[in-house]
Amino acid sequence: MRRRNYEATFILNNEITEEEHEAAVERIKNSVEGSAGDITELEDWGEKRLAYPINDLYSGYYYMLNFEGNADTVDELERNLKLIGGVMRYMVIRVDE
């Protein structure tokens, strides 16, 4: 399969503990690396106000993850993002070269 560049943006719940926060980010990184992906950059944008409330929350921790992988890498990442309890929203897009 062809490897492409992808960008994933996700928002973590700001009410989870610091340990749960770090564990969620580590699990997301491991899901990319465990499915033949290479992380090129992970940016912590910090806590930001949401455009609209999600489950009565008005802010969350934003992250942007750039990685290289194939369709299986994206599928595994999205599967893990759905399973991790602290993830409020996410979006994965392919970056054009």
Residue frames as a rotation matrix with the C-alpha (Angstrom) as fourth column:
MET 1
0.567 0.824 0.000 0.00
0.824 -0.567 0.000 0.00
0.000 0.000 -1.000 0.00
ARG 2
-0.043 -0.550 0.834 1.06
0.508 -0.731 -0.456 3.54
0.860 0.404 0.311 -0.69
ARG 3
-0.172 -0.102 -0.980 2.20
0.955 -0.261 -0.141 5.68
-0.241 -0.960 0.142 2.22
ARG 4
0.105 0.298 0.949 0.75
0.507 -0.837 0.207 9.17
0.856 0.460 -0.238 2.44
ASN 5
-0.928 -0.372 0.016 0.91
0.210 -0.559 -0.802 12.13
0.308 -0.741 0.596 4.81
TYR 6
0.102 0.985 -0.136 -1.99
0.645 0.039 0.763 12.66
0.758 -0.166 -0.631 7.20
GLU 7
-0.812 -0.224 0.539 -3.00
-0.231 -0.725 -0.649 15.19
0.536 -0.652 0.537 9.82
ALA 8
-0.045 0.786 -0.616 -5.15
0.720 0.453 0.526 14.31
0.693 -0.420 -0.586 12.81
THR 9
-0.665 -0.035 0.746 -6.63
-0.404 -0.824 -0.398 16.94
0.628 -0.566 0.534 15.10
PHE 10
-0.047 0.667 -0.743 -8.29
0.575 0.626 0.526 15.80
0.817 -0.403 -0.413 18.31
ILE 11
-0.137 0.141 0.980 -9.77
-0.637 -0.771 0.022 17.38
0.759 -0.621 0.196 21.42
LEU 12
-0.528 -0.077 -0.846 -9.37
0.503 0.774 -0.385 15.79
0.684 -0.629 -0.370 24.86
ASN 13
0.597 0.798 -0.083 -11.78
0.436 -0.236 0.868 16.34
0.673 -0.555 -0.489 27.73
ASN 14
-0.194 -0.707 0.681 -10.36
-0.274 -0.627 -0.729 18.92
0.942 -0.327 -0.072 30.14
GLU 15
0.439 0.432 0.788 -11.94
-0.862 -0.045 0.505 17.18
0.254 -0.901 0.353 33.16
ILE 16
0.842 -0.227 -0.490 -9.80
0.241 0.970 -0.036 14.02
0.483 -0.088 0.871 32.98
THR 17
0.791 -0.595 -0.145 -6.76
0.057 -0.165 0.985 13.70
-0.610 -0.787 -0.097 35.24
GLU 18
0.338 -0.775 -0.534 -3.23
-0.891 -0.446 0.084 14.45
-0.303 0.447 -0.842 34.07
GLU 19
-0.555 -0.536 0.636 -2.39
-0.364 0.844 0.394 10.72
-0.748 -0.013 -0.664 34.09
GLU 20
0.182 0.711 0.679 -5.44
0.500 0.527 -0.687 9.90
-0.846 0.465 -0.260 31.94
HIS 21
0.814 0.060 -0.578 -4.52
-0.345 -0.751 -0.563 12.77
-0.468 0.658 -0.590 29.65
GLU 22
-0.124 -0.963 -0.239 -0.95
-0.917 0.019 0.400 11.49
-0.380 0.269 -0.885 29.14
ALA 23
-0.495 -0.006 0.869 -2.19
0.016 1.000 0.016 7.90
-0.869 0.022 -0.494 28.73
ALA 24
0.599 0.780 0.181 -4.65
0.265 0.020 -0.964 8.96
-0.755 0.626 -0.195 26.02
VAL 25
0.633 -0.437 -0.639 -1.96
-0.737 -0.593 -0.325 10.79
-0.237 0.676 -0.697 24.03
GLU 26
-0.451 -0.847 0.282 0.43
-0.731 0.531 0.428 7.83
-0.513 -0.013 -0.859 24.43
ARG 27
-0.149 0.485 0.862 -2.24
0.261 0.860 -0.438 5.38
-0.954 0.160 -0.255 23.25
ILE 28
0.858 0.447 -0.255 -2.92
-0.077 -0.380 -0.922 7.53
-0.509 0.810 -0.291 20.19
LYS 29
0.210 -0.870 -0.445 0.79
-0.959 -0.272 0.080 7.67
-0.191 0.410 -0.892 19.36
ASN 30
-0.568 -0.442 0.694 1.12
-0.407 0.884 0.230 3.90
-0.715 -0.152 -0.682 19.83
SER 31
0.351 0.764 0.541 -1.84
0.222 0.493 -0.841 3.21
-0.910 0.415 0.004 17.54
VAL 32
0.830 -0.132 -0.541 -0.10
-0.535 -0.460 -0.709 5.08
-0.155 0.878 -0.453 14.70
GLU 33
-0.122 -0.989 -0.085 3.32
-0.991 0.116 0.063 3.54
-0.052 0.092 -0.994 15.31
GLY 34
-0.397 0.007 0.918 1.86
-0.337 0.929 -0.153 0.07
-0.854 -0.370 -0.367 15.87
SER 35
0.525 0.627 0.575 0.19
0.363 0.446 -0.818 0.02
-0.769 0.639 0.006 12.46
ALA 36
-0.018 -0.711 0.703 3.26
0.972 0.154 0.180 0.86
-0.236 0.686 0.688 10.33
GLY 37
0.784 0.292 0.547 2.92
0.432 -0.890 -0.144 4.64
0.445 0.349 -0.824 10.68
ASP 38
-0.339 -0.908 -0.248 5.60
0.909 -0.249 -0.333 7.22
0.241 -0.338 0.910 11.44
ILE 39
0.706 0.542 -0.457 4.80
0.664 -0.731 0.159 10.29
-0.247 -0.416 -0.875 13.53
THR 40
-0.040 -0.716 0.697 6.42
0.781 -0.458 -0.425 13.40
0.623 0.527 0.577 12.08
GLU 41
-0.813 -0.200 0.547 5.05
-0.115 -0.865 -0.488 15.97
0.571 -0.459 0.681 14.54
LEU 42
0.014 0.816 -0.578 2.80
0.884 0.259 0.388 16.19
0.466 -0.517 -0.718 17.59
GLU 43
-0.723 -0.208 0.659 1.71
0.017 -0.959 -0.283 19.66
0.691 -0.193 0.697 18.69
ASP 44
-0.271 0.607 -0.747 0.00
0.961 0.131 -0.243 20.40
-0.049 -0.784 -0.619 21.99
TRP 45
-0.370 0.208 0.905 -2.13
0.343 -0.875 0.342 23.50
0.863 0.437 0.252 21.37
GLY 46
-0.997 -0.079 -0.009 -3.23
0.032 -0.301 -0.953 23.60
0.073 -0.950 0.303 24.99
GLU 47
-0.386 0.905 -0.177 -6.64
0.787 0.223 -0.576 24.27
-0.482 -0.362 -0.798 26.48
LYS 48
-0.989 0.136 0.063 -8.97
-0.069 -0.786 0.614 26.26
0.133 0.603 0.786 24.25
ARG 49
-0.383 0.924 -0.004 -12.61
-0.424 -0.180 -0.888 27.31
-0.821 -0.339 0.460 24.35
LEU 50
-0.616 0.264 0.742 -14.90
0.638 0.719 0.273 25.20
-0.462 0.642 -0.612 22.18
ALA 51
-0.940 0.314 0.133 -16.99
-0.119 -0.668 0.735 26.81
0.320 0.675 0.665 19.44
TYR 52
0.120 0.986 0.115 -20.04
-0.686 -0.002 0.727 25.12
0.718 -0.166 0.676 20.97
PRO 53
-0.106 -0.164 0.981 -20.59
-0.943 0.329 -0.047 23.06
-0.315 -0.930 -0.190 24.14
ILE 54
-0.119 0.021 -0.993 -19.99
-0.446 0.892 0.072 19.32
0.887 0.451 -0.097 23.92
ASN 55
0.097 0.262 -0.960 -21.59
0.624 0.735 0.264 17.30
0.775 -0.625 -0.092 26.73
ASP 56
0.922 0.383 -0.052 -21.94
0.306 -0.641 0.704 20.50
0.236 -0.665 -0.709 28.80
LEU 57
0.163 -0.926 -0.341 -18.20
0.742 -0.113 0.661 21.24
-0.650 -0.361 0.668 28.48
TYR 58
0.951 0.247 -0.188 -16.99
0.109 -0.833 -0.543 24.57
-0.290 0.496 -0.819 27.11
SER 59
0.385 -0.876 -0.290 -13.26
-0.923 -0.373 -0.100 23.90
-0.021 0.306 -0.952 26.70
GLY 60
0.954 -0.148 0.262 -10.87
0.141 0.989 0.046 21.08
-0.266 -0.007 0.964 25.84
TYR 61
0.085 -0.990 -0.116 -7.23
-0.283 -0.136 0.950 20.28
-0.955 -0.048 -0.291 25.11
TYR 62
0.913 0.232 -0.336 -6.39
-0.354 0.039 -0.934 20.49
-0.204 0.972 0.118 21.41
TYR 63
-0.036 -0.922 0.386 -3.70
-0.083 0.387 0.918 18.41
-0.996 0.001 -0.090 19.69
MET 64
0.745 0.151 -0.650 -2.47
-0.656 -0.012 -0.755 18.15
-0.121 0.988 0.091 16.12
LEU 65
0.139 -0.640 0.755 -0.69
-0.100 0.750 0.654 14.98
-0.985 -0.167 0.040 14.99
ASN 66
0.461 -0.102 -0.881 1.11
-0.886 -0.103 -0.452 14.76
-0.045 0.989 -0.138 11.65
PHE 67
-0.013 -0.464 0.886 2.02
-0.314 0.843 0.437 11.28
-0.949 -0.273 -0.156 10.51
GLU 68
-0.299 -0.149 -0.942 2.91
-0.948 0.162 0.275 9.17
0.112 0.975 -0.190 7.50
GLY 69
-0.580 0.143 0.802 1.09
-0.231 0.915 -0.330 5.92
-0.781 -0.377 -0.498 6.90
ASN 70
-0.935 0.331 -0.131 -1.39
-0.019 0.321 0.947 3.99
0.355 0.888 -0.293 4.79
ALA 71
-0.141 0.981 0.133 -5.15
-0.525 -0.188 0.830 3.40
0.839 0.046 0.542 4.93
ASP 72
0.272 0.200 -0.941 -4.73
0.521 0.792 0.319 0.72
0.809 -0.577 0.111 7.62
THR 73
-0.733 -0.595 -0.329 -2.86
0.620 -0.388 -0.682 3.22
0.278 -0.704 0.654 9.81
VAL 74
-0.759 0.519 0.392 -5.75
-0.488 -0.853 0.186 5.69
0.430 -0.050 0.901 9.53
ASP 75
0.179 0.871 -0.458 -8.33
-0.224 0.489 0.843 2.98
0.958 -0.048 0.282 10.26
GLU 76
-0.022 -0.271 -0.962 -6.47
0.804 0.567 -0.178 1.87
0.594 -0.778 0.205 13.40
LEU 77
-0.942 -0.334 0.027 -6.05
0.268 -0.800 -0.538 5.46
0.201 -0.499 0.843 14.58
GLU 78
-0.465 0.841 0.276 -9.75
-0.631 -0.533 0.564 6.24
0.621 0.088 0.779 14.11
ARG 79
0.253 0.518 -0.817 -10.72
0.216 0.793 0.569 3.02
0.943 -0.320 0.089 15.89
ASN 80
-0.373 -0.488 -0.789 -8.61
0.872 0.105 -0.478 4.00
0.317 -0.866 0.387 18.90
LEU 81
-0.948 0.053 0.313 -9.88
-0.105 -0.983 -0.151 7.58
0.299 -0.176 0.938 18.89
LYS 82
-0.039 0.999 -0.033 -13.44
-0.456 0.011 0.890 6.22
0.889 0.050 0.455 19.16
LEU 83
0.330 0.153 -0.931 -12.50
0.494 0.813 0.309 3.91
0.804 -0.562 0.193 22.04
ILE 84
-0.696 -0.652 -0.301 -10.56
0.610 -0.315 -0.727 6.36
0.379 -0.690 0.617 24.21
GLY 85
0.125 0.880 -0.458 -12.98
0.991 -0.089 0.099 7.87
0.046 -0.466 -0.883 26.69
GLY 86
-0.038 -0.200 -0.979 -11.32
0.522 -0.840 0.151 11.27
-0.852 -0.505 0.136 26.96
VAL 87
-0.928 -0.298 0.221 -11.51
0.331 -0.395 0.857 12.10
-0.168 0.869 0.465 23.24
MET 88
-0.219 0.876 -0.429 -14.35
0.050 -0.429 -0.902 14.54
-0.975 -0.219 0.050 22.60
ARG 89
0.885 0.413 -0.217 -13.91
-0.179 -0.128 -0.975 15.13
-0.431 0.902 -0.039 18.84
TYR 90
-0.199 -0.963 0.184 -11.38
0.090 0.169 0.981 14.23
-0.976 0.212 0.053 16.17
MET 91
0.887 0.363 -0.287 -10.73
-0.261 -0.121 -0.958 14.66
-0.382 0.924 -0.012 12.47
VAL 92
-0.104 -0.900 0.423 -8.19
0.225 0.393 0.892 12.90
-0.969 0.188 0.162 10.25
ILE 93
0.863 0.340 -0.374 -7.39
-0.253 -0.350 -0.902 14.30
-0.438 0.873 -0.216 6.81
ARG 94
0.370 -0.751 0.547 -4.93
0.880 0.473 0.054 13.42
-0.299 0.461 0.836 4.06
VAL 95
0.356 -0.366 -0.860 -2.40
-0.126 -0.930 0.344 16.19
-0.926 -0.014 -0.378 3.40
ASP 96
0.970 -0.013 0.241 -1.74
0.240 0.148 -0.959 16.81
-0.023 0.989 0.147 -0.29
GLU 97
0.171 -0.985 -0.036 1.88
0.789 0.115 0.603 16.73
-0.590 -0.132 0.797 -1.34
